[in-house]
Amino acid sequence: MAPRDEPQTVHEVGESSHQAELRAQLQQVNLMGTDAQTWKATIEERLSRTWRQALVAACWQQVAVWRERLQGWIWMLGTLSTEARLLCLAIVLATIAIILACLPYFLR
């Protein structure tokens, strides 16, 4: 939106500035008559969340991202030869050994 099109945010009692901006954007979408039911549902869900719920939701999103990455790595390892798999395993184990060897230095 252009700066002139941005709605003026008016805070309600107990509302953060972020929530006020989201509510103003939601009202702007309603005024424009845009068919954005999923977007409106997402914004309404964000408005109703507490900061703890938002933190938990963000953590679960990160878990989902890491799960997808891990599945990609597992699929890639499945396409490699046995020697390449063993080489990848050796690199991972060497990295873990280096981290464990350096751990006492950083924990002093």
N, C-alpha and C positions, 0 to 999 in steps of 0.2 A: 504494500500500500504506500502511496505517496504520503508525505508528512501531513498534507492538508486533509487526507482521508482518514487519518488515524483518529479513532474515537477518544474523547476526553475521558480519562479514568476517574471515577468518583469512588472513594473508598467507603465501604460499609463498615459497621462496627465489628471489630475483631478480624478484619480481613487484611491479608498481606498485600503488598503492592503487586506481586506476581499474580495472585488470585484476582485482584481487581483488573489487571490487564487482560487476563484470560476471559473474565466475565465480559469485559468491554468488547473483546474480539468476538465473543459468542453473540452479543447483541448486534454487532455490526453485520455478522453473517445472516442473522435473522432479518435485519433490515434490507439487506441486499437480495433476499429471497433465493439464495444459493441453495441448491439441493446437496447438502453435505451432512447427511444424517450420521455417518460414521465419525466425521470430524467433530460434530457437536457432541456425540456420545463420549468421545475421548476427552474433550475439554470438560464436560460435566463430571466425568470420573475424576479428572485431575483436581477439580475444584473441591470434590467431596473427600479427597484423601487427606490424611494427616501426614506430617513430615515423616513419621515412622513407616507408615504404609508406603509412601513414595520411595523411601530408602530400601525397603524389602522388595518392592517391585523392581527397582533398578538392579538390585543384587541378583534377582532371578533372571532378569534380562541378560546380565553378564554371564550367568551360569549357562543360559541357552546358547550364547555366542561361543563360549569355550567348548561346549558340548559339540557344536557343529564343527569347530576347528579340529577337535580331537577325532571326530568321525572322518573328517577329510584326511587327516594323517594316517589313520588306520586303513582307510581305503588305499592311500598311496603306498603304504607299506605292503599291502596285499598284492600290489602289482610288481613289486621289486623281486629280484632274485634272492636266494638264500644268503649269498655273500653280501649283498647290499644291505639286507636286513641286519645281519650280524655287525656290519660296519656301523650302521645307525645305532644299534644297541650299544656298541663299544663307545661311541661318541657320547651318548646319553650317560652311560655309567661313568665315563671319565669326567664329565661335567659335574655330576653329583659328587664324585670323589674330591674334586678340586674345591667345590663349595664346602663340603664337610671339613676338609683340611684347613680352610681359611676361617671357618666359623669361630674357633677359639680366639683368634686374633681380634675379630670384630666384637666379641662378647666381653672383652676385658673391661 
